[in-house]
Amino acid sequence: MGRLIRRLIKWAPIIYPIVRKFLNKRKQQKRTNPTSPR
């Protein structure tokens, strides 16, 4: 398990932004608000 956690920490900076974008898209679809940051 320790090795797996270490791998997650290594890849977190690469995967995290993609996951965040995906979550933001889902949130925007639910709310459908015109005032978006981008």
SVG drawing of the C-alpha trace seen along z (x, -y; Angstrom):
<svg xmlns="http://www.w3.org/2000/svg" viewBox="-29 -37 36 39">
<polyline fill="none" stroke="black" stroke-width="0.4" points="0.0,0.0 2.9,-2.4 4.1,-2.1 0.7,-2.9 0.4,-6.0 3.8,-7.2 2.8,-6.8 -0.4,-8.8 1.7,-11.6 4.0,-11.5 1.1,-11.8 -1.2,-14.0 0.0,-17.3 -0.7,-15.9 -4.1,-14.3 -5.5,-16.8 -6.0,-19.7 -7.8,-17.4 -10.1,-16.1 -10.8,-19.6 -11.7,-20.8 -14.0,-17.8 -15.7,-18.6 -16.0,-22.2 -17.7,-21.3 -20.2,-19.1 -20.9,-21.9 -21.5,-24.4 -23.9,-21.9 -25.9,-21.5 -26.2,-25.3 -26.0,-26.6 -24.8,-30.0 -23.8,-32.6 -21.2,-34.3 -18.3,-31.9 -14.6,-32.7 -13.5,-31.9"/>
</svg>
